[in-house]
Each structure stands twice: as C-alpha cells, then as structure tokens.
Amino acid sequence: MQIADFLLINFYLLGVFSIGVVIYQAYQRAYFSFHLIFSVIYFVTFFLGFPFSLGLQFGFGIPLPQIETLFFALAVAMIGYLIYFLSYQFFQITGSKKLGVVQNFDVAINVKKRAKLTACLLFLVAAISLGYFIAVNGLLLFRLEKYSQIFSPLVHIVALKRFFYFFFPALLILYFIYPSKKRWWLFLVLGIGFGILSYLAVGGTRANIVLAFALFLLLGWIYRYFSIIWFFSAGVLVVVAMFFLALFRYKLDVQGSDAWFAFLYLTRDTFSPWENLAKLLGSEIKFQGLMPIVADFYVYIPKSLWAERPDIVWNTANYFTKIVLGNESGLAISPTLLGSFYIMGGFPVIGLGMALLGGLLSVTDRLFDYGRLQNDPIIQAYCLANLFNLMVLVREGAEAFISRWVFFSVIFCMCWLLAFLITKRKSDE
C-alpha cells in the first residue's frame, strides 16, 4: 500500500468518525427525527461504498478514479454535511416553540374519519394505476429481455409507475389511526406483497419493496417494537435481499469469485454510488443552472398534450450519464445529491443547496412532532411517506426530489381535500 492510499483511508476514517459522532448525538437527543434519517442516508450514500470500492480494486483490479479526485470527493461530502448541519441547528434554534395539543374529542373523531377516507382514496389511486399498467403491459419482468427496455417503445404509459407509490401513505394512515404491533406486522405483509407485485409488473424495480421494509423498520423504531441490534440485523438482510433481486433483474448467474465481484459492485452502486461524485468532480462540465429542475417535470406531461416534448429529459442524471460518462445504454446513472448541485452551478450551489436542506429538514421535524402531539394520522403519514423522496434526494439528486415531492404533495392533498369535503358535507347533513 502506497502512502497516498494510506492517507486516503485515514481521511475517509476521519469523515466516518465525524459524521458518526453527529449521528450518535442526534440519536441521543431524539429517538427519531428526520435529521437523523437524512444523516444516515447521507452517510450510506457517500461513505458506505468506500470499502466496497477498495475491495473491487484490490480483489479484482477494478481501477479507482485518481486519488486526488477521491480526496476531493470525500472532502466535498464532509464540508457539504457540515453546512447542512450548521443550517439545521440554526433553524432549530430560531424556529423552536412549544406545540399545543388538541383535546376536543369531536375534532379527533372527525380527523380519524377524514383520515380513513383519505387512505381509501390513496389506495384506489395506487390499485387502479397498477392494475391498468398490468392490463396494458403484462408482467414486464417476464416479457423484457433486459431491464433497460423499460424505457423503450415496448412499454406503454410508464408514467403510471409514479402512482403506485400512494399505496404506502394509505397504509401509513391506517396504521397511525390505531397503532399496534399487530397492525405493524400487517403493514409489512401488505407492503411487501404490493412491492413484489410492482417488481414483477415494472420489470425489476426494487424501490417499492425497499420502501415497504424501510417504513416497517421506521415504524418499529418510532414505537420501539425492537432493539437497535434487531435494526442492524434487518439492515444486513435488506442488503442481501437487494443483491439477489438485482441478480434476478439483470438475469445474472454467478458463482465463486464472480459472485463476490457482483455482490461488491451491485451493492455499492445500489446503496452508495459515491464514485459518481468523484468522476463528476474530475470532469470538465458546463453548468446547467436551474433547467434540470424544470426539465424533470416534463415526464408528468403526456405526449398527447405536448407532442414536441423532448425524448430525453435533460436532468442532472441524464447529463451525467450521457455527457460526462458517454453512456448511451438508456439507463440514467445517479450523480448523487452533491453531484446534482455541482452540475447546476458548482460549489456555490452545493453550499446554498445544503443550507436550504437544513431548513427543510428542520421544518419537517417540527411538522412531524406537531402531528404526533395532535395525534393526526394525515400529518404523520404525509411526513413519513416522504421517506422515499428523502432517499431520492440524497441518492438521485435535487431536481428528482423536487419534482417527486411536488407531485406527491399535489396528489396527497387532492385526496385529503376530497375526503375533507365529503366528510364535511355528511356532518352538515
């Protein structure tokens, strides 16, 4: 091992220790917070993959980016988190105030009635979307030869995929109305079942399976249904399960050393695409401004309404994939949160973006605490259902988060508003 490699490893360990201390302190202050969840996702995305990359280099000869670039990527990840952390603390101090609790029994009953109807509407949105998608395309996992074909003309109404997700906020609402351990396990069974069906329908998309299990773990964590050892054991199980689902999706049959190579490579790219940031920082790019955010909304506009809609949505993922990497496979490779900020405007946008995220996470924590104090299933479910958007934010990028969050919020609020109007009309009668 050369001196530069030794210094890189120690620099990495410094970053792991620093963020690890912050995560531990956040856990000591509050058993659950979105700040804690964001910090863990950030840590996994930008630091967990480093040992996997070393394993691929020393075990299989897979070259790493230049060592100076790796130092730079780790430094940017640490400084970016520091900016976020300071911003979060600032907003927590300036925005802290005591929250009142509603004691009115009639109000609580109306809230639960409205919540049940909202959950039913969200269920209908997800079920009808998935059912129609299967009716038109069949089960794509058994029809397509490779995963990238999901973006080909062979598949119709791909936009319906975005509606499948509303199954989970509906489950969350029903759980929060009457939380219990029995309903917690029912959440897992129904969530995983729906995730597997969507996995078969869409041709190998694992997001809904992961989300079901992640929400199951978070609910168990919030209500203290298990210990921290159980939590980490479940995390290991998720990693292994995701690996086998990836093998099945890509139709890979590997054994021996090839199996270890596939495990390291696929696990790193699934959970911690940190090398993408290093590759991006080591390349010359043309800053894209805020257009990637605008472009990411294009996918919500049907071709029937906009015939001239561009075939390629030039968000930061497609820019990184096609321009920086020169990859024309049809898949979009994630530039990560920091990478998306960098593509938009370099280091100033990284600093500004991470500062804004500190405020956003502070507001989300206060909103969730308010929902718990008010015993409001809608507010709690809305906040927790954004876990997927939080994962998208860190792993995929800022514009992917913004478009999905706006879309999710609009559909969720429309269902809530319809439920509110129906229950109000019935109460007036």
DRENLUMKOL-176411 format. One record per residue (C-alpha): y, z, x; residue number from 0; residue in one letter. Coordinates in pm, whole numbers, plus 32768, in hexadecimal, padded with zeros to 4 digits. Each point is the difference from the previous one (the first is absolute). Example, Ala and Ser with C-alpha at 12.3 -4.5 7.8 and 13.67 -1.06 7.14 Angstrom:
2
R_v_w_u_minu_gudo
R_7E3E_830C_84CE_0_A $
R_8158_7FBE_8089_1_S $
***
This chain:
429
R_v_w_u_minu_gudo
R_8000_8000_8000_0_M $
R_8154_7F9B_808A_1_Q $
R_8130_80E4_800C_2_I $
R_80AD_7F38_7EEE_3_A $
R_7ED4_8030_7F19_4_D $
R_8000_8176_804A_5_F $
R_8173_801A_7FB1_6_L $
R_7FD3_7F39_7EBF_7_L $
R_7EEB_80E8_7F88_8_I $
R_80D3_8134_804B_9_N $
R_812B_7F69_7F4F_10_F $
R_7F21_7FBD_7ED4_11_Y $
R_7F81_8168_8006_12_L $
R_816A_8079_8006_13_L $
R_8046_7F3A_7EC4_14_G $
R_7EC3_807E_7F58_15_V $
R_8058_8168_8056_16_F $
R_816A_7FE1_7F8C_17_S $
R_7FB3_7F66_7EAE_18_I $
R_7ECF_80E0_7FDB_19_G $
R_80DE_8134_8022_20_V $
R_80ED_7F7B_7EF3_21_V $
R_7EDB_7FB9_7F17_22_I $
R_7F72_815D_8037_23_Y $
R_8153_80A2_7FBE_24_Q $
R_8028_7F33_7EC2_25_A $
R_7EA8_8072_7F8F_26_Y $
R_805D_816C_8048_27_Q $
R_813E_7FE5_7F32_28_R $
R_7F69_7F4C_7ED5_29_A $
R_7E93_7FCC_7FAF_30_Y $
R_805A_7EA9_7F76_31_F $
R_8133_7F24_8026_32_S $
R_8045_7E8D_8014_33_F $
R_80A2_8041_8150_34_H $
R_7EB0_8083_8078_35_L $
R_7F45_7ED4_7F6E_36_I $
R_80F7_7F07_8097_37_F $
R_7FE3_80AA_8153_38_S $
R_7E84_7FEB_7FF9_39_V $
R_8005_7E90_7F9A_40_I $
R_8102_7FB8_810E_41_Y $
R_7F2F_80B5_8104_42_F $
R_7EC5_7F42_7F9C_43_V $
R_80B2_7EAE_8002_44_T $
R_80B0_801D_814F_45_F $
R_7F26_80ED_80C9_46_F $
R_7E99_800C_7F81_47_L $
R_7FB4_7E9F_8076_48_G $
R_8050_8043_816F_49_F $
R_7EA6_808D_805A_50_P $
R_7F5D_7EDD_7F48_51_F $
R_80CD_7F0A_80CC_52_S $
R_7F98_80AD_8142_53_L $
R_7E95_7FF5_7F91_54_G $
R_801C_7E8B_7FC2_55_L $
R_80A2_7FC9_8153_56_Q $
R_7F1A_80D0_80DA_57_F $
R_7EC3_7FC6_7F37_58_G $
R_8020_7E93_7F9F_59_F $
R_8111_7F70_80DE_60_G $
R_80F6_7FBE_7EE5_61_I $
R_8155_7FE4_80AB_62_P $
R_8122_80D9_7F93_63_L $
R_816B_7F8E_7FF5_64_P $
R_80C6_8041_813E_65_Q $
R_800E_8171_8055_66_I $
R_817E_8002_7FF6_67_E $
R_7FF0_7F7F_7E9C_68_T $
R_7F07_8110_7FA0_69_L $
R_80E6_810B_8090_70_F $
R_811D_7F64_7F3C_71_F $
R_7F3A_7FF9_7EB9_72_A $
R_7F9E_816F_801F_73_L $
R_8166_8060_8056_74_A $
R_8089_7F43_7ED2_75_V $
R_7EFD_80AA_7F21_76_A $
R_8064_8159_8080_77_M $
R_8177_7FC4_7FEA_78_I $
R_7FDC_7F62_7EA8_79_G $
R_7F48_8132_7F81_80_Y $
R_8105_80E7_809D_81_L $
R_8115_7F4C_7F42_82_I $
R_7F3A_801C_7EBD_83_Y $
R_7FB8_8172_8039_84_F $
R_816C_805A_8046_85_L $
R_8070_7F3C_7ECE_86_S $
R_7EFB_80AA_7F24_87_Y $
R_806E_8159_8076_88_Q $
R_816D_7FA7_7FC0_89_F $
R_7FBD_7F90_7E9A_90_F $
R_7F23_812E_7FC0_91_Q $
R_8118_80EC_8069_92_I $
R_811A_7F4B_7F4B_93_T $
R_7F38_7FBF_7EC2_94_G $
R_7F46_814A_7FD8_95_S $
R_8036_80BE_7EBC_96_K $
R_7F32_80D0_7F11_97_K $
R_7F4F_7F48_7EE8_98_L $
R_7FE4_8090_7EA2_99_G $
R_7EC5_800C_7F2E_100_V $
R_7FE7_7F86_7E99_101_V $
R_7F68_810A_7F1F_102_Q $
R_8025_7F4E_7EAE_103_N $
R_7EA2_7FDB_7F6C_104_F $
R_805C_7EDF_7F18_105_D $
R_8098_7F3D_8120_106_V $
R_7EC4_8033_80CE_107_A $
R_7F26_7F80_7EE0_108_I $
R_80D8_7EC7_7FDB_109_N $
R_7FF1_7FC2_8175_110_V $
R_7E84_800A_7FFA_111_K $
R_7FEB_7F18_7ED3_112_K $
R_80E8_7F0B_80AB_113_R $
R_7F38_801D_8140_114_A $
R_7EB6_7FB2_7F51_115_K $
R_8090_7ECA_7F5D_116_L $
R_809B_7F90_8149_117_T $
R_7EAB_8025_80A7_118_A $
R_7F5C_7F2D_7EF0_119_C $
R_8102_7EEC_802E_120_L $
R_7FCF_8000_8178_121_L $
R_7E86_7FF1_7FCD_122_F $
R_802D_7ECF_7F21_123_L $
R_80DB_7F52_8103_124_V $
R_7EFA_8031_8111_125_A $
R_7ECD_7FB6_7F2B_126_A $
R_8089_7EC5_7F5C_127_I $
R_807C_7F7B_8150_128_S $
R_7EB3_803B_80B0_129_L $
R_7F36_7F7D_7EDA_130_G $
R_80CB_7EC0_7FE8_131_Y $
R_7FF4_7FCD_817A_132_F $
R_7E82_8018_7FFB_133_I $
R_7FEC_7F1B_7ED0_134_A $
R_80C6_7EF3_80B6_135_V $
R_7F7C_8026_8165_136_N $
R_7EB4_80B7_7FE1_137_G $
R_7F9C_80F9_810F_138_L $
R_809E_7F66_8134_139_L $
R_7F34_80CB_80F8_140_L $
R_7ED3_7F2B_7FA2_141_F $
R_80C0_7EB8_7FD6_142_R $
R_80DA_7FE7_8136_143_L $
R_7F73_7FAB_8157_144_E $
R_810B_80C5_80BA_145_K $
R_8105_8102_7FA5_146_Y $
R_812F_7F27_8058_147_S $
R_7FA3_7F12_7EE4_148_Q $
R_8094_80F7_7F0A_149_I $
R_814F_7F5A_804C_150_F $
R_7F74_7EA1_7FC9_151_S $
R_801E_7F24_7EC6_152_P $
R_7E9D_806C_7FA9_153_L $
R_808C_8147_7F79_154_V $
R_80E6_800A_7ED2_155_H $
R_8103_80FE_7F87_156_I $
R_7FEC_80CD_8141_157_V $
R_8139_80BB_7F91_158_A $
R_7F2C_80C0_7F03_159_L $
R_7F77_80CE_8124_160_K $
R_8141_80C8_8001_161_R $
R_7FB9_8081_7EA1_162_F $
R_7EA8_808E_8054_163_F $
R_80A5_8124_80B0_164_Y $
R_8089_8097_7EBD_165_F $
R_7EA7_808A_7FB7_166_F $
R_8046_8118_80FA_167_F $
R_8149_808A_7F77_168_P $
R_7F54_8007_7EAC_169_A $
R_7EE5_80D1_8093_170_L $
R_80FD_80E2_80A9_171_L $
R_80BE_803D_7EBD_172_I $
R_7EC2_8064_7F4A_173_L $
R_7FA4_80E9_811C_174_Y $
R_8156_80A8_800C_175_F $
R_7FFE_8040_7E88_176_I $
R_7ED5_80EA_8022_177_Y $
R_7FAE_802C_8172_178_P $
R_7EA4_8085_804A_179_S $
R_7EED_7FD2_80FF_180_K $
R_7F2B_7F45_7F03_181_K $
R_8118_7F08_7FBE_182_R $
R_8032_7FE4_8179_183_W $
R_7E9A_7F86_802F_184_W $
R_8025_7F1B_7ED2_185_L $
R_8134_7F6D_80A9_186_F $
R_7F2A_7FA8_8130_187_L $
R_7EE8_7F60_7F34_188_V $
R_80E8_7F2C_7F2B_189_L $
R_80E7_7FA9_8123_190_G $
R_7EEA_7F95_80EC_191_I $
R_7F54_7F40_7EE8_192_G $
R_813F_7F3F_7FB5_193_F $
R_803C_7FCC_8174_194_G $
R_7EA5_7F6B_8033_195_I $
R_802E_7F17_7ED7_196_L $
R_814E_7F86_8089_197_S $
R_7F5E_7FDC_815A_198_Y $
R_7EFC_7F16_7F6A_199_L $
R_8102_7F49_7F2C_200_A $
R_8101_7FBD_810F_201_V $
R_7F08_7FA8_8110_202_G $
R_8008_812F_80E3_203_G $
R_814F_80B0_7FD2_204_T $
R_7FBA_816B_8058_205_R $
R_8153_8092_7FA2_206_A $
R_7F9E_8087_7EAA_207_N $
R_7EC6_80AB_8085_208_I $
R_80C7_80A5_8115_209_V $
R_8113_8062_7F0F_210_L $
R_7F0C_809F_7F0B_211_A $
R_7F69_80D5_8112_212_F $
R_8152_8052_809C_213_A $
R_808F_8075_7EB2_214_L $
R_7EC2_80C7_7FC0_215_F $
R_802D_80AF_814E_216_L $
R_8171_8040_7FC2_217_L $
R_7FBE_809B_7EAC_218_L $
R_7EF5_80DB_809B_219_G $
R_80F2_805E_8114_220_W $
R_811D_8053_7F10_221_I $
R_7F22_80D6_7F1F_222_Y $
R_7F3B_808D_8127_223_R $
R_7EAA_7F91_7F8B_224_Y $
R_7F82_7FE5_8166_225_F $
R_8044_8072_8165_226_S $
R_80A6_7F41_811A_227_I $
R_7EAC_7FCA_80A7_228_I $
R_7F85_7F56_7EC4_229_W $
R_813D_7F2B_8004_230_F $
R_7FC8_7F7F_8161_231_F $
R_7E8E_7FC5_7FBD_232_S $
R_805F_7F2B_7ED6_233_A $
R_80F3_7F41_80DF_234_G $
R_7EE6_7FA7_80F0_235_V $
R_7F31_7F8B_7ED7_236_L $
R_811E_7F1E_7F93_237_V $
R_8015_7F61_815A_238_V $
R_7E8B_7FB4_8003_239_V $
R_8003_7F7E_7E9B_240_A $
R_8128_7F1C_8047_241_M $
R_7F48_7F71_812D_242_F $
R_7ECF_7FA1_7F33_243_F $
R_80D8_7F71_7EEB_244_L $
R_80B1_7F2B_8106_245_A $
R_7EB0_7F83_8084_246_L $
R_7F9B_7FA1_7E9F_247_F $
R_8150_7F5A_7FBC_248_R $
R_7FF6_7F29_813A_249_Y $
R_7E86_7FC9_7FDC_250_K $
R_7FBB_8087_815E_251_L $
R_7EA3_8059_807C_252_D $
R_802A_80C6_8143_253_V $
R_7F19_80DE_80CA_254_Q $
R_8002_80C1_8148_255_G $
R_8139_7FD4_80D4_256_S $
R_8088_7F00_7F0A_257_D $
R_7FFB_810C_7EF3_258_A $
R_80CB_80EE_80DB_259_W $
R_80F6_7EEA_804F_260_F $
R_8026_7FAC_7E90_261_A $
R_802F_8171_7FAA_262_F $
R_8114_8034_8101_263_L $
R_80B0_7EBA_7FAE_264_Y $
R_7FF0_8010_7E85_265_L $
R_8050_8175_7FEC_266_T $
R_812F_7FDB_80E0_267_R $
R_8087_7ED6_7F3D_268_D $
R_7FBC_80A7_7EB1_269_T $
R_809E_8152_8041_270_F $
R_80DA_7FDE_8135_271_S $
R_8089_7EA5_8053_272_P $
R_80E2_8099_8109_273_W $
R_7FCA_7EE2_80F6_274_E $
R_80B6_7F19_7F0E_275_N $
R_8141_80C0_8045_276_L $
R_7FC7_7FDD_8178_277_A $
R_7FC5_7E88_7FDF_278_K $
R_8139_7FDE_7F2E_279_L $
R_80DB_80C4_80F2_280_L $
R_7F7E_7F27_811C_281_G $
R_8065_7EBB_7F52_282_S $
R_8149_7F4C_7FD1_283_E $
R_8058_7FE9_7E91_284_I $
R_811D_7F95_7F1F_285_K $
R_8074_811F_7F26_286_F $
R_7FCF_7FB4_7E8E_287_Q $
R_80FA_80EC_7F62_288_G $
R_7FB3_8074_7E9D_289_L $
R_7F65_7EB7_7F8E_290_M $
R_7E98_8082_802B_291_P $
R_804C_8103_7EF1_292_I $
R_807F_7EF2_7F14_293_V $
R_7EE0_7F15_8055_294_A $
R_7EF8_8108_7FB6_295_D $
R_806A_7FFD_7E93_296_F $
R_7FAC_7E8C_7FE5_297_Y $
R_7E90_804D_7FC1_298_V $
R_8060_809C_7EB1_299_Y $
R_8099_7EBA_7F83_300_I $
R_7EFB_7F14_7F68_301_P $
R_7FFF_7E96_806E_302_K $
R_802D_7FA0_7E93_303_S $
R_8159_80A3_8006_304_L $
R_805F_7F8D_815F_305_W $
R_7F55_7EBA_805A_306_A $
R_80B0_7FF0_8152_307_E $
R_7F8E_815A_8067_308_R $
R_7FA6_7FF6_8176_309_P $
R_7E8B_7FF9_8048_310_D $
R_8036_80EF_8125_311_I $
R_80B6_8145_7FBB_312_V $
R_80C2_8043_813F_313_W $
R_7FE6_8177_8007_314_N $
R_7FDB_80B4_814C_315_T $
R_7E83_7FF3_7FF2_316_A $
R_7FFA_7E84_7FE6_317_N $
R_8111_7FE1_8108_318_Y $
R_7F38_80DA_80EE_319_F $
R_7EB9_7F4C_7FB2_320_T $
R_8075_7E97_800C_321_K $
R_812C_8005_80EA_322_I $
R_7FB6_811A_80F5_323_V $
R_7E83_7FE8_800C_324_L $
R_7FDF_7E90_7FA3_325_G $
R_7EE6_8058_7F11_326_N $
R_7FCA_7F03_7EE6_327_E $
R_7EC4_8099_7F6C_328_S $
R_80A3_8044_7EAF_329_G $
R_7FF6_817B_8025_330_L $
R_813C_80CC_803B_331_A $
R_7FEB_80F6_8122_332_I $
R_80C6_8141_7FDD_333_S $
R_8127_803A_80ED_334_P $
R_8007_8172_7F93_335_T $
R_812F_80BE_7F7F_336_L $
R_80B7_8003_814D_337_L $
R_7FA7_7E93_803C_338_G $
R_8091_7F95_7EB1_339_S $
R_8145_80B7_804B_340_F $
R_8009_7F5D_8159_341_Y $
R_7FD1_7EA3_7F70_342_I $
R_811D_803D_7F0D_343_M $
R_80FE_806E_8101_344_G $
R_7F77_809F_813B_345_G $
R_802B_8168_806C_346_F $
R_8138_804C_7F2F_347_P $
R_7F3E_7FAF_7EC2_348_V $
R_7EDD_80D9_8078_349_I $
R_80EF_8126_8026_350_G $
R_80AE_7FC4_7EB3_351_L $
R_7EB9_7FC2_7F49_352_G $
R_7F57_813A_8081_353_M $
R_8134_80CF_7FA5_354_A $
R_7FF8_7F76_7E9D_355_L $
R_7E8F_8052_7FE8_356_L $
R_804D_816A_8052_357_G $
R_80E2_800E_7ECF_358_G $
R_7F03_7F4B_7F24_359_L $
R_7EE4_80EE_8058_360_L $
R_80E2_812E_7FCB_361_S $
R_805C_7F87_7EA2_362_V $
R_7E91_7FB8_7FB1_363_T $
R_7F98_815F_8068_364_D $
R_810A_809E_7F23_365_R $
R_7FA2_7F21_7EDB_366_L $
R_7E8F_805B_801E_367_F $
R_8054_8173_8018_368_D $
R_80D6_7FDD_7EC8_369_Y $
R_7EDF_7F58_7F49_370_G $
R_7F13_811A_805F_371_R $
R_80F4_810E_7F93_372_L $
R_803C_7F4E_7EB6_373_Q $
R_7E8A_7FBD_7FDD_374_N $
R_8057_7E94_7FBC_375_D $
R_7ECE_7F1B_802F_376_P $
R_80D7_7EC4_8003_377_I $
R_80DC_806A_8124_378_I $
R_7EDB_8086_80CA_379_Q $
R_7F2F_7EC8_7FC4_380_A $
R_8122_7F18_8053_381_Y $
R_803E_80AD_814C_382_C $
R_7E94_8019_8067_383_L $
R_7FAE_7E9D_7F91_384_A $
R_80FE_7F89_80FF_385_N $
R_7F0C_806C_8110_386_L $
R_7F89_7E97_8012_387_F $
R_8165_7F86_802B_388_N $
R_802E_8103_8111_389_L $
R_7ED0_7F77_80B8_390_M $
R_8088_7E9F_7FD0_391_V $
R_8150_8072_808A_392_L $
R_7F76_8081_814A_393_V $
R_7EEC_7F02_8038_394_R $
R_808B_7EBF_7F6A_395_E $
R_8179_8020_8017_396_G $
R_8143_8055_7F4C_397_A $
R_8023_7EC9_7F28_398_E $
R_7E99_801C_7F82_399_A $
R_804A_8167_7F9A_400_F $
R_8148_7FAC_7F52_401_I $
R_7F73_7EE4_7F2C_402_S $
R_7ECA_80C7_7F9E_403_R $
R_80C5_813C_7FB5_404_W $
R_80F6_7F45_7F22_405_V $
R_7EE4_7F4B_7F4B_406_F $
R_7F3A_8142_7FD3_407_F $
R_812F_80C1_7F85_408_S $
R_8062_7EF3_7F04_409_V $
R_7EA3_7FE8_7F64_410_I $
R_7FCF_817A_8005_411_F $
R_8152_8042_7F5E_412_C $
R_7FC6_7EF1_7EF9_413_M $
R_7EB9_80A6_7F9A_414_C $
R_80A9_8155_7FF9_415_W $
R_8126_7F79_7F35_416_L $
R_7F17_7F5F_7F01_417_L $
R_7F3C_8146_7FE4_418_A $
R_8147_80C0_7FD8_419_F $
R_8078_7F1E_7EE7_420_L $
R_7EB2_8012_7F48_421_I $
R_7FE7_817C_8014_422_T $
R_816D_8029_7FA1_423_K $
R_7FD4_7F26_7ECD_424_R $
R_7ECD_80C5_7F94_425_K $
R_80B3_814C_802E_426_S $
R_812A_7F82_7F34_427_D $
R_7F18_7FA2_7EE4_428_E $
***
